Amino acid sequence: MKIPRRAFEIIQEQAFRELPYECCGLFAGVQQADRRGEIENTVYEVAPCRNCLYHGRESGFEISRREYDDIGHEASALGYAIVGSYHSHINSLAVPSLHDVDFARPGHTMLIISMKSGRPSEVTAWLRRESGGFHQEPIRVVE
């Protein structure tokens, strides 16, 4: 995935600000496939969202359907689509959980920032496969 430096910083700031709860948000951008069919999502806009999970926000997140749809419409007006999401994991690894697998559709990039002792300790990105599951993808922060 490619993401602008400022968008990457916004995610880290939100993750710190939302402690002790998981933060979450969506990526607007474009999806491209190379000649081998490998997908790369390029993020142009980041949309911080409210974690509307009623119980368990310390270890999970939920984005309301209304907020998801509103951001999708805004992205479309800019010529983009929702190409992924991000969220934090509190005092745990930056790997997809079972909930994360259920949330993401094929082609969706999921960035996970692990917060340990109140600080970012690891950031990873995962692409949801057509066949199920995720594979880790590189994060390219661009100016």
Protein Blocks (a to p, Z undefined) as FASTA:
>chain_A
ZZdfklmmmmmmmmmmmpcbdcdddddddddddfkopacdddfbdcddddfbfghplngc
cddfklmmmmmmmmmmnopacfbdcdddehiacdddfklmmmpcghiacdddddeehiaf
bdcdddddfkgpjddddddddZZ
